[in-house]
Amino acid sequence: MNYTHRNRGTCSSQVDFSIEDGKLHNVRFHGGCDGNTKAVAKLLEGMDAERAVEILKGNQCGFRGTSCADQLAIGVENALKQEKEQAQGLQK
């Protein structure tokens, strides 16, 4: 499933990604430090989405209190929660 997360407190405005069978795919940042965000996307391709959250959540960029990677982790965490809620709704 495809997701979009609107970033807060970062140079990038949003990040798009998909989760298929629990794996993270097609990460694409809009704005931000081009080389760094492309590298993050390449490193995460096919990674377990929950593991990506564990690695990236809380990563900070300077004084911002967040980062593009942290915002991606928040977006992935929200997407996983949404998928879990949808699966539970289908089981009822």
Backbone as XML, in Angstrom:
<?xml version="1.0"?>
<chain id="A" units="angstrom">
  <residue number="1" name="MET">
    <atom name="N" x="0.841" y="-1.170" z="0.000"/>
    <atom name="CA" x="0.000" y="0.000" z="0.000"/>
    <atom name="C" x="0.892" y="1.240" z="0.000"/>
  </residue>
  <residue number="2" name="ASN">
    <atom name="N" x="0.455" y="2.281" z="-0.683"/>
    <atom name="CA" x="1.215" y="3.529" z="-0.790"/>
    <atom name="C" x="0.778" y="4.524" z="0.276"/>
  </residue>
  <residue number="3" name="TYR">
    <atom name="N" x="1.757" y="5.274" z="0.778"/>
    <atom name="CA" x="1.502" y="6.249" z="1.836"/>
    <atom name="C" x="2.235" y="7.547" z="1.541"/>
  </residue>
  <residue number="4" name="THR">
    <atom name="N" x="1.704" y="8.637" z="2.102"/>
    <atom name="CA" x="2.354" y="9.942" z="2.077"/>
    <atom name="C" x="2.327" y="10.498" z="3.487"/>
  </residue>
  <residue number="5" name="HIS">
    <atom name="N" x="3.483" y="10.991" z="3.926"/>
    <atom name="CA" x="3.566" y="11.640" z="5.244"/>
    <atom name="C" x="4.026" y="13.072" z="5.022"/>
  </residue>
  <residue number="6" name="ARG">
    <atom name="N" x="3.263" y="14.035" z="5.519"/>
    <atom name="CA" x="3.649" y="15.448" z="5.450"/>
    <atom name="C" x="4.604" y="15.730" z="6.610"/>
  </residue>
  <residue number="7" name="ASN">
    <atom name="N" x="5.818" y="16.099" z="6.263"/>
    <atom name="CA" x="6.853" y="16.309" z="7.275"/>
    <atom name="C" x="6.662" y="17.627" z="8.010"/>
  </residue>
  <residue number="8" name="ARG">
    <atom name="N" x="7.109" y="17.643" z="9.241"/>
    <atom name="CA" x="7.078" y="18.849" z="10.073"/>
    <atom name="C" x="8.478" y="19.098" z="10.622"/>
  </residue>
  <residue number="9" name="GLY">
    <atom name="N" x="8.930" y="20.336" z="10.500"/>
    <atom name="CA" x="10.209" y="20.720" z="11.090"/>
    <atom name="C" x="11.432" y="20.316" z="10.288"/>
  </residue>
  <residue number="10" name="THR">
    <atom name="N" x="11.235" y="19.962" z="9.017"/>
    <atom name="CA" x="12.369" y="19.555" z="8.188"/>
    <atom name="C" x="12.391" y="20.339" z="6.878"/>
  </residue>
  <residue number="11" name="CYS">
    <atom name="N" x="13.515" y="20.257" z="6.183"/>
    <atom name="CA" x="13.633" y="20.895" z="4.869"/>
    <atom name="C" x="12.770" y="20.188" z="3.832"/>
  </residue>
  <residue number="12" name="SER">
    <atom name="N" x="12.578" y="18.881" z="3.995"/>
    <atom name="CA" x="11.708" y="18.161" z="3.062"/>
    <atom name="C" x="10.255" y="18.358" z="3.495"/>
  </residue>
  <residue number="13" name="SER">
    <atom name="N" x="9.392" y="18.523" z="2.523"/>
    <atom name="CA" x="7.982" y="18.803" z="2.817"/>
    <atom name="C" x="7.161" y="17.541" z="3.043"/>
  </residue>
  <residue number="14" name="GLN">
    <atom name="N" x="7.544" y="16.443" z="2.395"/>
    <atom name="CA" x="6.819" y="15.200" z="2.577"/>
    <atom name="C" x="7.683" y="14.044" z="2.131"/>
  </residue>
  <residue number="15" name="VAL">
    <atom name="N" x="7.245" y="12.844" z="2.503"/>
    <atom name="CA" x="7.910" y="11.623" z="2.063"/>
    <atom name="C" x="6.825" y="10.632" z="1.648"/>
  </residue>
  <residue number="16" name="ASP">
    <atom name="N" x="7.039" y="10.014" z="0.494"/>
    <atom name="CA" x="6.141" y="8.975" z="-0.005"/>
    <atom name="C" x="6.853" y="7.639" z="0.141"/>
  </residue>
  <residue number="17" name="PHE">
    <atom name="N" x="6.096" y="6.586" z="0.395"/>
    <atom name="CA" x="6.674" y="5.246" z="0.533"/>
    <atom name="C" x="5.559" y="4.226" z="0.391"/>
  </residue>
  <residue number="18" name="SER">
    <atom name="N" x="5.958" y="2.983" z="0.224"/>
    <atom name="CA" x="4.980" y="1.905" z="0.223"/>
    <atom name="C" x="5.449" y="0.821" z="1.179"/>
  </residue>
  <residue number="19" name="ILE">
    <atom name="N" x="4.482" y="0.069" z="1.666"/>
    <atom name="CA" x="4.761" y="-1.080" z="2.521"/>
    <atom name="C" x="4.065" y="-2.277" z="1.879"/>
  </residue>
  <residue number="20" name="GLU">
    <atom name="N" x="4.859" y="-3.300" z="1.586"/>
    <atom name="CA" x="4.346" y="-4.526" z="0.992"/>
    <atom name="C" x="4.873" y="-5.699" z="1.810"/>
  </residue>
  <residue number="21" name="ASP">
    <atom name="N" x="3.981" y="-6.505" z="2.345"/>
    <atom name="CA" x="4.363" y="-7.656" z="3.168"/>
    <atom name="C" x="5.314" y="-7.257" z="4.292"/>
  </residue>
  <residue number="22" name="GLY">
    <atom name="N" x="5.063" y="-6.089" z="4.900"/>
    <atom name="CA" x="5.862" y="-5.630" z="6.019"/>
    <atom name="C" x="7.197" y="-5.010" z="5.646"/>
  </residue>
  <residue number="23" name="LYS">
    <atom name="N" x="7.475" y="-4.912" z="4.349"/>
    <atom name="CA" x="8.752" y="-4.377" z="3.872"/>
    <atom name="C" x="8.556" y="-2.984" z="3.277"/>
  </residue>
  <residue number="24" name="LEU">
    <atom name="N" x="9.536" y="-2.134" z="3.484"/>
    <atom name="CA" x="9.507" y="-0.747" z="3.013"/>
    <atom name="C" x="10.040" y="-0.665" z="1.586"/>
  </residue>
  <residue number="25" name="HIS">
    <atom name="N" x="9.319" y="0.074" z="0.735"/>
    <atom name="CA" x="9.721" y="0.221" z="-0.669"/>
    <atom name="C" x="9.449" y="1.645" z="-1.152"/>
  </residue>
  <residue number="26" name="ASN">
    <atom name="N" x="10.127" y="2.015" z="-2.224"/>
    <atom name="CA" x="9.857" y="3.241" z="-2.978"/>
    <atom name="C" x="9.841" y="4.509" z="-2.121"/>
  </residue>
  <residue number="27" name="VAL">
    <atom name="N" x="10.796" y="4.645" z="-1.212"/>
    <atom name="CA" x="10.878" y="5.844" z="-0.372"/>
    <atom name="C" x="11.312" y="7.009" z="-1.257"/>
  </residue>
  <residue number="28" name="ARG">
    <atom name="N" x="10.551" y="8.093" z="-1.179"/>
    <atom name="CA" x="10.868" y="9.278" z="-1.981"/>
    <atom name="C" x="10.563" y="10.539" z="-1.173"/>
  </residue>
  <residue number="29" name="PHE">
    <atom name="N" x="11.611" y="11.297" z="-0.870"/>
    <atom name="CA" x="11.467" y="12.564" z="-0.164"/>
    <atom name="C" x="11.235" y="13.686" z="-1.163"/>
  </residue>
  <residue number="30" name="HIS">
    <atom name="N" x="10.444" y="14.671" z="-0.782"/>
    <atom name="CA" x="10.229" y="15.877" z="-1.581"/>
    <atom name="C" x="10.977" y="17.008" z="-0.888"/>
  </residue>
  <residue number="31" name="GLY">
    <atom name="N" x="12.084" y="17.424" z="-1.478"/>
    <atom name="CA" x="12.933" y="18.436" z="-0.867"/>
    <atom name="C" x="13.933" y="17.791" z="0.071"/>
  </residue>
  <residue number="32" name="GLY">
    <atom name="N" x="14.571" y="18.607" z="0.868"/>
    <atom name="CA" x="15.582" y="18.109" z="1.791"/>
    <atom name="C" x="16.944" y="18.028" z="1.120"/>
  </residue>
  <residue number="33" name="CYS">
    <atom name="N" x="17.891" y="17.434" z="1.798"/>
    <atom name="CA" x="19.254" y="17.269" z="1.285"/>
    <atom name="C" x="19.246" y="16.106" z="0.295"/>
  </residue>
  <residue number="34" name="ASP">
    <atom name="N" x="19.277" y="16.426" z="-0.972"/>
    <atom name="CA" x="19.051" y="15.458" z="-2.041"/>
    <atom name="C" x="19.899" y="14.193" z="-1.915"/>
  </residue>
  <residue number="35" name="GLY">
    <atom name="N" x="21.184" y="14.342" z="-1.744"/>
    <atom name="CA" x="22.059" y="13.172" z="-1.655"/>
    <atom name="C" x="21.756" y="12.319" z="-0.435"/>
  </residue>
  <residue number="36" name="ASN">
    <atom name="N" x="21.536" y="12.962" z="0.692"/>
    <atom name="CA" x="21.253" y="12.217" z="1.921"/>
    <atom name="C" x="19.920" y="11.482" z="1.848"/>
  </residue>
  <residue number="37" name="THR">
    <atom name="N" x="18.890" y="12.151" z="1.356"/>
    <atom name="CA" x="17.575" y="11.493" z="1.313"/>
    <atom name="C" x="17.571" y="10.356" z="0.287"/>
  </residue>
  <residue number="38" name="LYS">
    <atom name="N" x="18.297" y="10.518" z="-0.813"/>
    <atom name="CA" x="18.396" y="9.417" z="-1.782"/>
    <atom name="C" x="19.143" y="8.231" z="-1.177"/>
  </residue>
  <residue number="39" name="ALA">
    <atom name="N" x="20.190" y="8.509" z="-0.407"/>
    <atom name="CA" x="20.952" y="7.434" z="0.234"/>
    <atom name="C" x="20.089" y="6.693" z="1.250"/>
  </residue>
  <residue number="40" name="VAL">
    <atom name="N" x="19.341" y="7.442" z="2.050"/>
    <atom name="CA" x="18.444" y="6.817" z="3.026"/>
    <atom name="C" x="17.457" y="5.911" z="2.305"/>
  </residue>
  <residue number="41" name="ALA">
    <atom name="N" x="16.877" y="6.407" z="1.213"/>
    <atom name="CA" x="15.899" y="5.623" z="0.453"/>
    <atom name="C" x="16.521" y="4.324" z="-0.067"/>
  </residue>
  <residue number="42" name="LYS">
    <atom name="N" x="17.748" y="4.392" z="-0.596"/>
    <atom name="CA" x="18.404" y="3.195" z="-1.109"/>
    <atom name="C" x="18.687" y="2.189" z="0.000"/>
  </residue>
  <residue number="43" name="LEU">
    <atom name="N" x="19.147" y="2.683" z="1.133"/>
    <atom name="CA" x="19.468" y="1.789" z="2.255"/>
    <atom name="C" x="18.236" y="1.093" z="2.819"/>
  </residue>
  <residue number="44" name="LEU">
    <atom name="N" x="17.087" y="1.755" z="2.733"/>
    <atom name="CA" x="15.863" y="1.204" z="3.318"/>
    <atom name="C" x="15.087" y="0.288" z="2.376"/>
  </residue>
  <residue number="45" name="GLU">
    <atom name="N" x="15.396" y="0.290" z="1.106"/>
    <atom name="CA" x="14.639" y="-0.506" z="0.137"/>
    <atom name="C" x="14.613" y="-1.980" z="0.559"/>
  </residue>
  <residue number="46" name="GLY">
    <atom name="N" x="13.407" y="-2.482" z="0.778"/>
    <atom name="CA" x="13.216" y="-3.882" z="1.141"/>
    <atom name="C" x="13.407" y="-4.193" z="2.612"/>
  </residue>
  <residue number="47" name="MET">
    <atom name="N" x="13.731" y="-3.177" z="3.422"/>
    <atom name="CA" x="13.939" y="-3.403" z="4.858"/>
    <atom name="C" x="12.603" y="-3.611" z="5.568"/>
  </residue>
  <residue number="48" name="ASP">
    <atom name="N" x="12.626" y="-4.420" z="6.603"/>
    <atom name="CA" x="11.451" y="-4.588" z="7.445"/>
    <atom name="C" x="11.025" y="-3.216" z="7.969"/>
  </residue>
  <residue number="49" name="ALA">
    <atom name="N" x="9.771" y="-2.854" z="7.773"/>
    <atom name="CA" x="9.284" y="-1.517" z="8.123"/>
    <atom name="C" x="9.416" y="-1.240" z="9.619"/>
  </residue>
  <residue number="50" name="GLU">
    <atom name="N" x="9.131" y="-2.221" z="10.451"/>
    <atom name="CA" x="9.260" y="-2.016" z="11.901"/>
    <atom name="C" x="10.709" y="-1.775" z="12.292"/>
  </residue>
  <residue number="51" name="ARG">
    <atom name="N" x="11.618" y="-2.484" z="11.661"/>
    <atom name="CA" x="13.052" y="-2.296" z="11.936"/>
    <atom name="C" x="13.499" y="-0.906" z="11.504"/>
  </residue>
  <residue number="52" name="ALA">
    <atom name="N" x="13.001" y="-0.431" z="10.373"/>
    <atom name="CA" x="13.342" y="0.912" z="9.908"/>
    <atom name="C" x="12.915" y="1.960" z="10.930"/>
  </residue>
  <residue number="53" name="VAL">
    <atom name="N" x="11.741" y="1.790" z="11.514"/>
    <atom name="CA" x="11.263" y="2.719" z="12.547"/>
    <atom name="C" x="12.220" y="2.699" z="13.736"/>
  </residue>
  <residue number="54" name="GLU">
    <atom name="N" x="12.612" y="1.497" z="14.170"/>
    <atom name="CA" x="13.529" y="1.375" z="15.311"/>
    <atom name="C" x="14.838" y="2.120" z="15.053"/>
  </residue>
  <residue number="55" name="ILE">
    <atom name="N" x="15.352" y="2.019" z="13.847"/>
    <atom name="CA" x="16.641" y="2.631" z="13.509"/>
    <atom name="C" x="16.531" y="4.146" z="13.375"/>
  </residue>
  <residue number="56" name="LEU">
    <atom name="N" x="15.462" y="4.630" z="12.740"/>
    <atom name="CA" x="15.379" y="6.042" z="12.359"/>
    <atom name="C" x="14.694" y="6.956" z="13.373"/>
  </residue>
  <residue number="57" name="LYS">
    <atom name="N" x="13.792" y="6.408" z="14.165"/>
    <atom name="CA" x="13.000" y="7.259" z="15.063"/>
    <atom name="C" x="13.895" y="7.943" z="16.091"/>
  </residue>
  <residue number="58" name="GLY">
    <atom name="N" x="13.723" y="9.258" z="16.208"/>
    <atom name="CA" x="14.489" y="10.043" z="17.172"/>
    <atom name="C" x="15.757" y="10.653" z="16.607"/>
  </residue>
  <residue number="59" name="ASN">
    <atom name="N" x="16.119" y="10.308" z="15.383"/>
    <atom name="CA" x="17.289" y="10.901" z="14.743"/>
    <atom name="C" x="17.050" y="12.398" z="14.544"/>
  </residue>
  <residue number="60" name="GLN">
    <atom name="N" x="17.996" y="13.225" z="14.954"/>
    <atom name="CA" x="17.808" y="14.674" z="14.870"/>
    <atom name="C" x="18.777" y="15.320" z="13.886"/>
  </residue>
  <residue number="61" name="CYS">
    <atom name="N" x="18.324" y="16.404" z="13.287"/>
    <atom name="CA" x="19.136" y="17.210" z="12.375"/>
    <atom name="C" x="19.371" y="18.560" z="13.059"/>
  </residue>
  <residue number="62" name="GLY">
    <atom name="N" x="20.579" y="18.750" z="13.555"/>
    <atom name="CA" x="20.902" y="20.010" z="14.224"/>
    <atom name="C" x="19.979" y="20.292" z="15.393"/>
  </residue>
  <residue number="63" name="PHE">
    <atom name="N" x="19.485" y="21.509" z="15.455"/>
    <atom name="CA" x="18.643" y="21.970" z="16.565"/>
    <atom name="C" x="17.159" y="21.734" z="16.318"/>
  </residue>
  <residue number="64" name="ARG">
    <atom name="N" x="16.792" y="21.122" z="15.228"/>
    <atom name="CA" x="15.388" y="20.989" z="14.820"/>
    <atom name="C" x="14.553" y="20.078" z="15.724"/>
  </residue>
  <residue number="65" name="GLY">
    <atom name="N" x="15.178" y="19.143" z="16.383"/>
    <atom name="CA" x="14.424" y="18.198" z="17.210"/>
    <atom name="C" x="13.819" y="17.065" z="16.400"/>
  </residue>
  <residue number="66" name="THR">
    <atom name="N" x="14.078" y="17.038" z="15.109"/>
    <atom name="CA" x="13.614" y="15.985" z="14.212"/>
    <atom name="C" x="14.552" y="15.960" z="13.018"/>
  </residue>
  <residue number="67" name="SER">
    <atom name="N" x="14.262" y="15.130" z="12.050"/>
    <atom name="CA" x="15.043" y="15.052" z="10.817"/>
    <atom name="C" x="14.166" y="14.431" z="9.751"/>
  </residue>
  <residue number="68" name="CYS">
    <atom name="N" x="14.647" y="14.420" z="8.537"/>
    <atom name="CA" x="13.897" y="13.757" z="7.467"/>
    <atom name="C" x="13.726" y="12.272" z="7.789"/>
  </residue>
  <residue number="69" name="ALA">
    <atom name="N" x="14.780" y="11.646" z="8.304"/>
    <atom name="CA" x="14.704" y="10.230" z="8.667"/>
    <atom name="C" x="13.706" y="10.006" z="9.804"/>
  </residue>
  <residue number="70" name="ASP">
    <atom name="N" x="13.706" y="10.885" z="10.797"/>
    <atom name="CA" x="12.756" y="10.796" z="11.911"/>
    <atom name="C" x="11.330" y="10.963" z="11.406"/>
  </residue>
  <residue number="71" name="GLN">
    <atom name="N" x="11.121" y="11.892" z="10.497"/>
    <atom name="CA" x="9.783" y="12.100" z="9.945"/>
    <atom name="C" x="9.328" y="10.876" z="9.157"/>
  </residue>
  <residue number="72" name="LEU">
    <atom name="N" x="10.240" y="10.248" z="8.420"/>
    <atom name="CA" x="9.902" y="9.003" z="7.722"/>
    <atom name="C" x="9.500" y="7.938" z="8.736"/>
  </residue>
  <residue number="73" name="ALA">
    <atom name="N" x="10.248" y="7.818" z="9.827"/>
    <atom name="CA" x="9.922" y="6.830" z="10.861"/>
    <atom name="C" x="8.530" y="7.073" z="11.427"/>
  </residue>
  <residue number="74" name="ILE">
    <atom name="N" x="8.193" y="8.314" z="11.665"/>
    <atom name="CA" x="6.859" y="8.651" z="12.175"/>
    <atom name="C" x="5.794" y="8.256" z="11.155"/>
  </residue>
  <residue number="75" name="GLY">
    <atom name="N" x="6.039" y="8.555" z="9.888"/>
    <atom name="CA" x="5.096" y="8.192" z="8.837"/>
    <atom name="C" x="4.922" y="6.690" z="8.714"/>
  </residue>
  <residue number="76" name="VAL">
    <atom name="N" x="6.021" y="5.945" z="8.766"/>
    <atom name="CA" x="5.959" y="4.484" z="8.665"/>
    <atom name="C" x="5.242" y="3.908" z="9.885"/>
  </residue>
  <residue number="77" name="GLU">
    <atom name="N" x="5.544" y="4.431" z="11.056"/>
    <atom name="CA" x="4.881" y="3.973" z="12.276"/>
    <atom name="C" x="3.369" y="4.179" z="12.183"/>
  </residue>
  <residue number="78" name="ASN">
    <atom name="N" x="2.941" y="5.338" z="11.690"/>
    <atom name="CA" x="1.520" y="5.619" z="11.520"/>
    <atom name="C" x="0.891" y="4.683" z="10.489"/>
  </residue>
  <residue number="79" name="ALA">
    <atom name="N" x="1.613" y="4.424" z="9.404"/>
    <atom name="CA" x="1.106" y="3.526" z="8.367"/>
    <atom name="C" x="0.941" y="2.108" z="8.906"/>
  </residue>
  <residue number="80" name="LEU">
    <atom name="N" x="1.904" y="1.639" z="9.684"/>
    <atom name="CA" x="1.812" y="0.305" z="10.264"/>
    <atom name="C" x="0.628" y="0.206" z="11.218"/>
  </residue>
  <residue number="81" name="LYS">
    <atom name="N" x="0.427" y="1.252" z="11.983"/>
    <atom name="CA" x="-0.720" y="1.289" z="12.897"/>
    <atom name="C" x="-2.023" y="1.232" z="12.104"/>
  </residue>
  <residue number="82" name="GLN">
    <atom name="N" x="-2.090" y="1.995" z="11.021"/>
    <atom name="CA" x="-3.282" y="2.011" z="10.172"/>
    <atom name="C" x="-3.531" y="0.626" z="9.564"/>
  </residue>
  <residue number="83" name="GLU">
    <atom name="N" x="-2.472" y="-0.021" z="9.084"/>
    <atom name="CA" x="-2.616" y="-1.358" z="8.504"/>
    <atom name="C" x="-3.113" y="-2.358" z="9.544"/>
  </residue>
  <residue number="84" name="LYS">
    <atom name="N" x="-2.588" y="-2.250" z="10.755"/>
    <atom name="CA" x="-3.005" y="-3.156" z="11.835"/>
    <atom name="C" x="-4.481" y="-2.946" z="12.171"/>
  </residue>
  <residue number="85" name="GLU">
    <atom name="N" x="-4.904" y="-1.686" z="12.257"/>
    <atom name="CA" x="-6.304" y="-1.382" z="12.554"/>
    <atom name="C" x="-7.223" y="-1.884" z="11.453"/>
  </residue>
  <residue number="86" name="GLN">
    <atom name="N" x="-6.804" y="-1.735" z="10.194"/>
    <atom name="CA" x="-7.602" y="-2.228" z="9.076"/>
    <atom name="C" x="-7.710" y="-3.752" z="9.114"/>
  </residue>
  <residue number="87" name="ALA">
    <atom name="N" x="-6.619" y="-4.428" z="9.422"/>
    <atom name="CA" x="-6.628" y="-5.889" z="9.500"/>
    <atom name="C" x="-7.545" y="-6.360" z="10.623"/>
  </residue>
  <residue number="88" name="GLN">
    <atom name="N" x="-7.520" y="-5.668" z="11.741"/>
    <atom name="CA" x="-8.400" y="-6.036" z="12.854"/>
    <atom name="C" x="-9.863" y="-5.816" z="12.491"/>
  </residue>
  <residue number="89" name="GLY">
    <atom name="N" x="-10.136" y="-4.756" z="11.739"/>
    <atom name="CA" x="-11.492" y="-4.465" z="11.313"/>
    <atom name="C" x="-12.025" y="-5.530" z="10.367"/>
  </residue>
  <residue number="90" name="LEU">
    <atom name="N" x="-11.144" y="-6.087" z="9.543"/>
    <atom name="CA" x="-11.551" y="-7.133" z="8.603"/>
    <atom name="C" x="-11.816" y="-8.452" z="9.313"/>
  </residue>
  <residue number="91" name="GLN">
    <atom name="N" x="-11.169" y="-8.656" z="10.455"/>
    <atom name="CA" x="-11.324" y="-9.914" z="11.204"/>
    <atom name="C" x="-12.623" y="-9.951" z="11.979"/>
  </residue>
  <residue number="92" name="LYS">
    <atom name="N" x="-13.240" y="-8.811" z="12.211"/>
    <atom name="CA" x="-14.470" y="-8.767" z="13.015"/>
    <atom name="C" x="-15.668" y="-9.207" z="12.220"/>
  </residue>
</chain>
